[in-house]
Amino acid sequence: MFNNKSIYARNKKDPDAIVYVDADGKLMRLTRADFASEKEFLQWKAWSDADYHVTEKEGHIYSDHTLSLHGLSDEAAAVQSPEAAIFEKQSEIECIQNRTILMKQFKNILTRKQFHRLWMLHVDGLTLTAIAIAEGVSEPSIFESVSSARKNIFKFLEKHPIKTPIFPR
């Protein structure tokens, strides 16, 4: 297959000239008539073919071992780099550690009942009514306990603002 953009292919295809690109980017030809002898032309023709071939091969080292993203779907091109995957995993681990520390701090400032009731409300997804029924107490007492727990948490967070992320980006 002939590549019109390849100077090596153009030079090889034209046996009666040395084809090159000048400083202005124009395609030029040196013919046999531009040399003092046939021997000199053949020597320079052989040298230019060999030199262009080496240059062409160097260019192929990159292109032969790469894949163009042109024409691929967005899903195929959206592969995460190994570095990004490691960074994301590390970030998730740090967020889990930060949440664990925060939970321990909340346990220290809340009563056991307050912590348990907040947990049932926000983690288990129970309603105040369901918690009251499960504990055998009135709904207003659950409401008071949860409200008091939230106030304690807000006071704590005012004094100790969260400086590190607790959820991954």
C-alpha positions as CSV (number, residue, x, y, z in Angstrom):
1,M,0.0,0.0,0.0
2,F,1.4,3.4,-1.1
3,N,1.3,6.2,1.5
4,N,1.3,9.6,-0.2
5,K,2.4,11.3,3.0
6,S,5.5,9.0,3.4
7,I,8.6,10.6,2.0
8,Y,10.2,7.1,2.1
9,A,7.5,5.7,-0.1
10,R,7.7,8.6,-2.5
11,N,11.5,8.3,-2.7
12,K,11.3,4.5,-3.2
13,K,8.6,4.8,-5.9
14,D,10.6,7.2,-8.0
15,P,13.8,5.3,-9.1
16,D,15.0,8.2,-11.3
17,A,15.1,10.9,-8.5
18,I,15.8,11.5,-4.9
19,V,12.7,12.9,-3.4
20,Y,12.8,15.2,-0.3
21,V,11.0,18.0,1.4
22,D,12.7,21.3,1.6
23,A,12.7,23.8,4.5
24,D,9.5,25.4,3.2
25,G,7.7,22.0,3.2
26,K,7.7,21.7,-0.6
27,L,8.3,18.4,-2.2
28,M,11.5,18.5,-4.3
29,R,13.2,16.0,-6.7
30,L,16.9,15.6,-7.5
31,T,17.3,13.8,-10.8
32,R,20.2,12.0,-12.4
33,A,21.0,15.2,-14.3
34,D,21.7,17.1,-11.0
35,F,24.7,14.8,-10.2
36,A,28.1,14.7,-11.8
37,S,27.9,11.0,-12.6
38,E,25.5,8.0,-12.6
39,K,27.7,6.4,-9.9
40,E,27.3,9.5,-7.6
41,F,23.5,9.5,-8.2
42,L,23.2,5.8,-7.4
43,Q,25.3,6.2,-4.2
44,W,23.1,9.1,-2.9
45,K,19.9,7.3,-4.0
46,A,20.9,4.2,-2.0
47,W,21.8,6.4,1.0
48,S,18.5,8.3,0.9
49,D,16.5,5.1,0.6
50,A,18.3,3.6,3.6
51,D,18.0,6.8,5.6
52,Y,14.3,7.3,4.9
53,H,13.7,3.6,5.7
54,V,15.3,4.0,9.1
55,T,13.3,7.1,9.8
56,E,10.1,5.4,8.6
57,K,10.7,2.4,10.9
58,E,11.3,4.7,13.9
59,G,8.0,6.3,13.2
60,H,6.3,2.9,13.1
61,I,7.7,1.9,16.5
62,Y,5.3,4.3,18.0
63,S,2.3,3.9,15.7
64,D,2.5,0.1,15.5
65,H,2.3,-0.2,19.3
66,T,-0.6,2.2,19.8
67,L,-4.3,2.2,19.2
68,S,-6.1,5.2,17.8
69,L,-9.1,6.2,19.8
70,H,-10.7,7.5,16.7
71,G,-13.8,5.5,15.9
72,L,-14.1,3.8,19.3
73,S,-17.1,4.3,21.4
74,D,-17.0,6.6,24.5
75,E,-17.3,3.5,26.7
76,A,-14.3,1.8,25.1
77,A,-12.2,5.0,25.3
78,A,-13.2,5.7,28.9
79,V,-10.9,3.2,30.5
80,Q,-9.5,4.3,33.8
81,S,-5.7,4.5,34.1
82,P,-4.1,2.2,36.7
83,E,-2.8,5.3,38.5
84,A,-6.3,6.8,38.7
85,A,-7.7,3.5,39.9
86,I,-5.1,3.3,42.7
87,F,-5.7,6.9,43.6
88,E,-9.5,6.3,43.7
89,K,-9.1,3.2,45.9
90,Q,-6.7,5.0,48.3
91,S,-9.2,7.9,48.5
92,E,-12.1,5.4,49.3
93,I,-9.9,3.8,52.0
94,E,-9.1,7.2,53.5
95,C,-12.8,8.2,53.5
96,I,-13.8,5.0,55.2
97,Q,-11.1,5.6,57.9
98,N,-12.3,9.2,58.4
99,R,-15.9,8.0,58.7
100,T,-14.9,5.4,61.2
101,I,-13.1,8.0,63.3
102,L,-16.1,10.3,63.1
103,M,-18.4,7.5,64.2
104,K,-16.2,6.8,67.2
105,Q,-16.3,10.5,68.1
106,F,-20.1,10.5,67.8
107,K,-20.4,7.4,70.0
108,N,-18.3,9.3,72.6
109,I,-20.7,12.3,72.7
110,L,-24.0,10.5,72.5
111,T,-25.7,8.1,74.8
112,R,-25.9,4.5,73.7
113,K,-29.7,4.9,73.1
114,Q,-29.2,8.1,71.1
115,F,-26.6,6.5,68.9
116,H,-28.7,3.4,68.4
117,R,-31.8,5.4,67.5
118,L,-29.9,7.6,65.0
119,W,-28.5,4.5,63.5
120,M,-31.9,2.9,63.1
121,L,-33.3,6.1,61.6
122,H,-30.5,7.0,59.1
123,V,-28.7,3.7,58.4
124,D,-31.5,1.2,58.7
125,G,-34.1,3.6,57.3
126,L,-36.7,3.0,60.0
127,T,-39.3,5.7,60.8
128,L,-39.7,7.3,64.2
129,T,-42.9,5.2,64.6
130,A,-41.1,2.0,63.7
131,I,-38.3,2.7,66.2
132,A,-40.9,3.5,68.9
133,I,-42.8,0.3,68.3
134,A,-39.5,-1.7,68.3
135,E,-38.4,-0.2,71.6
136,G,-41.9,-0.2,73.1
137,V,-41.8,3.5,73.9
138,S,-43.8,6.5,72.7
139,E,-43.0,8.2,69.4
140,P,-42.5,11.7,71.1
141,S,-39.8,10.2,73.3
142,I,-38.0,8.8,70.2
143,F,-38.3,12.2,68.6
144,E,-36.9,14.0,71.7
145,S,-34.0,11.5,71.8
146,V,-33.1,11.9,68.1
147,S,-33.4,15.7,68.3
148,S,-31.1,15.8,71.3
149,A,-28.6,13.6,69.6
150,R,-28.6,15.8,66.5
151,K,-28.0,18.9,68.6
152,N,-25.1,17.2,70.3
153,I,-23.6,16.3,66.9
154,F,-24.1,19.8,65.5
155,K,-22.4,21.3,68.6
156,F,-19.5,18.9,68.2
157,L,-19.1,19.7,64.5
158,E,-19.1,23.4,65.3
159,K,-16.2,22.9,67.7
160,H,-14.4,20.3,65.4
161,P,-15.2,21.0,61.8
162,I,-14.5,18.1,59.4
163,K,-11.3,18.9,57.4
164,T,-10.8,15.6,55.6
165,P,-13.3,14.1,53.2
166,I,-15.6,11.4,54.5
167,F,-17.1,10.6,51.1
168,P,-15.2,9.8,47.9
169,R,-15.3,12.4,45.1
